[in-house]
Every structure is written in C-alpha cells, then in structure tokens.
C-alpha cells in the first residue's frame, strides 16, 4: 500500500495555513470549520469564553459583568489565534454553510468535536441568542489619516458597514443614520435614484461630484429648503465629531432598535501589531472597551488578538510605555493564550487521520517491527526527553512520522527564528508546522508502507523563509561536484539542528534523524553518514569539535577557510606540541625528585628538538619527539632497558622509572 492511500483526506489537497479575516467564500469557511481541531488547550479556551459569555447573557446590566466584555487572545505567529477568533465568529453568528451539496450550521460542526455535553450546551445556548458578529483585520480597515483616533475610526467604520451605511465617509454615514432615525432613508434613496438614475449606495463614495443632486434629494426627503441642506452638506465633514462617547451611543441605539436581547461582538485581528509603540492608540483601545461595557451594559463585546511576546509587539521601549500596555490588557478580563502546546493533535487530525482500511495494514506493520522501530529511534547525549512510540495506536496516529518530530520541529523553527537565520514570519505554531508536515508527507506519498520521514524532508518547507546566506550555502553544496547528493541531505540536517542545544550533532543522532525506513540498516547508514561528514568537512561546509559536527554559517566558513590556509612552520608546531605535552599533560612540572636520595633534579624541555620555555643552566634534558618532526620516520626507537646491579631489583634502578 502506498503512503498516499493511508489517509482519510487527500494529503495533496490545498490547506489554508494562513487564515484571513476577510476570506469568507463558502469553500474556505467550510474547510476552516470542518478542519478546526479542538485540542486540550482550545477546549479550555472555549470553555472559559463561553462561561463568561453565558454569564453576561444571564446578568445583562450588571456592572460587574459589563466590565468583563473584553477578550484578549494572544499567541506567537502561526499559533492559530486568527483561526480561533474566526471560528468563534462563525459559532456566534451560527449561519448555515453549504459545500458539495451539504449544508450545516456552524454549531453542528462542533457536535463531534466537543465531548463535554456541558460545554456544548453552553455553546448552543450562546449561539441561540441574536448576535451580530463583526470580524475584521484592523490594519486592513485603518485609515492612516485618523491619527490617535485610528482604532476608534476603524470600529466606527465596521459598525457603519454593518448597518449598511458608508464605511469610508463617517460624516456621510452620520447623515444616513439620521435619515433612518427619522424614517426618511428609503425616501432619500428613491429621490436620488430619480434625479441621477443611479443607486445611492453605488455613488455615495463620490458624493462630492453629485453635490447638487444630493442636496435636492436630501431636501425632498426631509421637506426642508435646499439652502439649509446645502449648508449642512458643505459643513458635514468639518462639523462631524468622532468621539468614543458618540460611538458607544450609536452602538447602543443599534442594539436597542433590534431588541433588548440583541448583542454585538467586535473581533479585531492583529491589534497588538497595529498598536505597536503608540501610547495614544493604546489609550484609544482601552477607552473604547471601557465605554462599550458601561454604555451597552454587557451587550457589546470586544475580542482582539496580539502576539504573545509583548517585547516583540512594542519593541524596545521605556518601562512607562510597557506599563501603559499592561493597563490595556487589564481591561480585557478574559485572557486566552494560545501556545500551540498541542500542535501534534492538530496535525494528526487535519493531515494524518487514517482511512479505516489502512489501520489494519499499519497495525500489522507495527506488530511485526515494533521492537526494531523502538531500537531505531534512539538518541545519544540529548538535553531533553523526546516522546517515544507507546503502542500500535500511537504508531497508526503518527505514521509515516514519529512522535519526536513534532516537538523537535517546533523547537527547530523557534531556534532558527530567534537566531536570525530566517524571517520572524517563520512560526513555531500550527501554520508553519502543518505546512512542513504536509510538504514532507507529499515527498514520500508514492513510497510503500515501511518508509519513515527523515528530518531532511522538512528542509524544503522552510527554504523560502531562509536568510540568503544560508540558502546559498546549501544551494552551492548541491552544485559541488566533489559532493554526493546524500551529502547535501546531511548538511540540511546539520543546519536544522544548528541552533537546537538539546540535540547534539554527533553521528549517532544523525543516524536516527536520517532514518528513512523502519528496518533501515543503522550500521550501513552510519558509514554512509561518516563518509558524507568527511567530504563536507573537507569542503569547509561543516566543522567538528570532538564527536560533534556543526553547520557553518558564511562568516564561520570564511574563518575556517582562512585557518586552513595558514601554513604553520615547524617551530610553531613544535612550540604548540610542547605546550600540550609539558603544560597540559605534565601540568608544568620542571623538576624530578629522585626517590633514593630525595633530591630534586631540574630539567630543560625539548619538543622535536625545539626548546620549550626558559633554559636552566646545567639541568637535565627531557626531549619529546612527535610525528610532526622532520625525519621522525627514520629516528631509531629502542626499548628502554634497566641496568641491574647485584643484589638489586631492576625496578629500583632510576632508568626503570
């Protein structure tokens, strides 16, 4: 059986790794709902959110509940926070979605995902209430001209768009809001259509070009003079007041118009990046959240996302600004931190879920080779404990991968990102890891059952993110006629573990990382890797320290090449060898005590006929010869023999010592 035939879902299918707030086509929505994995971590986050949300439903108007309408979702790049809030928006909206002749409401996707009946009941109760969901990426909606009120301007824009008013011109939306409050908006639309033969909603962004028609339509709908309407239109933009208080009142008016149980939830993605170091924007967000809770009495919620690392959001800043940021986070009483701790569950469910017909094949494979496999997956001198295969079910769930790869690859991605060998957009979370595992799985898709995915199969998935210097090194290695194809794979493995302190680059570990079959011959693979390491070291692509090998960066490679090109003279070699022998091995001893008469005899030191250290007049001489000495091969070497005196044992003679 081929690897690609093992999976319940086509491993070659496109998987949307980057979730975008404005990507709302039916196929994308269906995939995001169907493939959303409720991990142990996300189960707790959903539980916490819906507990607070249902509490607010039951205690509408309670001041304590009104202060808890802010939700802060944090996580590193690729941790799934955008996917999380988008799925949250689908749930709260609970619309029906169609795909390939099927139709489901959002909550129906979760009936099989959530095992806890209490949590599922809270979700169903929450989504049964009337809720308007406004999901947006704040940077996409922002207008650079808004200045310190940029966040408020975005919130007003999405509210206006929700109500069907102009999003780009808040003063025009304000006119539409006033007309609707007077019951005159439909009359204005009809008057404008009669005057221009066009729809107002299609032409309102260019209202200045149809100024006269707008004035006449407004006068007709309101029953006022054209002069008064002209005065209002010309001063509308200048006189429009954008304040947090006005915004919150407009939200309340909208909710009240739709009924006492109506709710609205704003979900703003990437707020942390948008705020950056701007204290005014921080205060803007804080004020909006506080005021919405107070004015709307718990019926309006704000959910935002940000990176986990506050330093990465704000950069280097004064402590006072960091304190300002912490105050804003304090306004968001519900804090959900996505750590990607259960990223293996996501990959196993979305990518590696097995077809029922394949389970028997894999279980038989494990039964026949489980002992071999456990012995194959061993590491030497590692600084962490990697998960091992526990049983047949664990093997089926992970195959053709092995459990340690999930944790190791997550560590690799984060260490490479921190070391600066790639861009910060290489994530340690679901996004990059899912793509890496899919890419590696597709590489072995046509192989027969029995293969394993070696570590070097993951390298192509991050190649496009790499720093040019790193990528160039490996590209040149591929083109080097002195190297074999397998040598480049070993080089890729050494690069991947270059910044991972927990995994040493010794031959035993490299053998384990390069295993490409369950019953691979470790001895033959070891010999092959050792030969590759010799060639790579000869080409100055790697360095060696003891039994460990290291991928060389461009700068390190240049230094090593210069060292190789330095020709040391015989005197320098002898001096260094002498220091190693006399200073390191003999600990700098300069005298020898004769055991018979207890006298100390100083001695001078020679190494390959070159003096080591200062010379002592009249002292004995200890001369050491090494293979570095010219003519070493022809120096006669005779065994040292003791001269025996009558009545004495040979080992008492000084020469025997």
Secondary structure, 3 states (H helix, E strand, C coil): CEHHHCECCCCCCCCCCCCCCCCCCHHHHHHHHHCCCCCHHHHHHHHHHHHHHHHHHHCCCCHHHHCCCEEEEEECCCCCHHHHHHHHHHHHHCCEEEECCEEEEHHHHHCCCCCCHHHHHHHHHHHHCCEEEEEEEHHHHCCHHHHHHHHHHHHHHHHHHHHCCCCCCHHHHHHHHHHHHCCCHHHHHHHHHHHHCCCHHHHHHHHHHHHHHHHHHHHHHHCCCHHHHHHHHHHHHHHCCCCHHHHHHHHHHHHHHHCCCCEEEEEEECHHHHHCCCHHHHHHHHHHHHHHHHHHCCCEEEEEEECCCHHHHHCCCCHHHHHHHHHHHHCCCEEEEECCCCHHHHHHHHCCCECHHHHHHHHHHHHHHHHHHHHHCCCCCCCCCCCCCCCHHHHHHHCCCCCHHHHHHHHHHHHHHHHCCECCCCCCCHHHHHHHHHHHHHHCCCCECCECCCHHHHHHHHHCCECHHHHHHHHHHHHCCCCCHHHHHHHHHHHHCCCCCCCCCEHHHHHHHCCCECCCCHHHHHHHHHHHHHHHHHCCCEEEECCEEEECCHHHHHHHHHHHHCCCCHHHHHHHHHHHHHHHHCCCCCEEEECCCCEEEEEEEEECCEECCCCCCCCEEEEECCCCCCCHHHCCCCCCCCCCCCCCCHHHCHHHC
